[in-house]
């Protein structure tokens, strides 16, 4: 089943909706996992959720991507409600223009076919698009900044990203991200050990994580697995700063500066929406107050959101 085939099923989807409570499905397909949410089309009330494996449209092969999408949707939508689905909206990591959008569309069509869902409308977005849509009132135009394991910002027009800054991955970019903080924490401890930098309270927790506090222990940990796992060290920086560590405070200040520079590269206009999300910037995120201090000078107020899944559901409900 391809996307045009799904679109052709509008009448079937509408007929199913008459038989029961009209519902929509939102999907957030990320690099680590895929999440699906079933919601009431009229009220947005969550009626079911499901999760499965990775959903990056660039790095996950189509067959595996389709299986993961089908698994998440199948867990979120009971069989008895599948005929009542009016719309499905999915946001994919790697699903932006020039990325894996075609792969995402094909895999989503296969997943819906496998689960027996024939909605009247199916739309595929990038992860920045649904993150922006999770802002108050489902905004149409503005800016979005995501800072979790990685970091990226985008200008959104008519609910589609038209310009992206950073998101260049652990080797070349993602300034101010969880990975960036974790790497800088290891560097700070190494510098403190050999005298190039000041002592830091990060040494204790980093030594525990690395199995020792020798240079060999820390370097071995840093190079011993996929670099992205260094993002797991970012909470150690937050904890050390709360305990009064000056080195950790400087790292968090620098991270916020990196993220602010990413936003500034989008040529922001004072007063336009700036939706922020991800583990570092969502509600009560550790970098949120620092970022706000930077963006005030740009005439922007960060609007924190918990995740992009909320935005996918909001987009699915728009025509209702």
Buried (B, 14 or more C-beta within 10 A) or exposed (E): BEBEEBBEBBEEBBBBBEEEEBBBBBBBBBBEBBBBBBBBBEEBEBBBBBBBBBBBBBBBEBEBBBBBBBBBBBBBBEEEBBBBBBBBBBBBBBBBEEBBBEBBBBBBBBBBBBBEBBBBBBBBBBBBBBBBBBBEEBBEBBBBBBBBBBBBBBBBEEBBBEEBBBBBBBEEBBBBBBBBBBBBBBBBBBBBBEEEBEEBBBBEBBBEBBEEBEEEBBEEBBEEEEBBBBBEBBBBBBBBBEEEBEBBBBBBBBBBBBBBBBBBBBEBEEEBBBBBBBBBBBEEBBBBEBBBEBBEEBEBEBBBBEBBBBBBBBBBBBEE
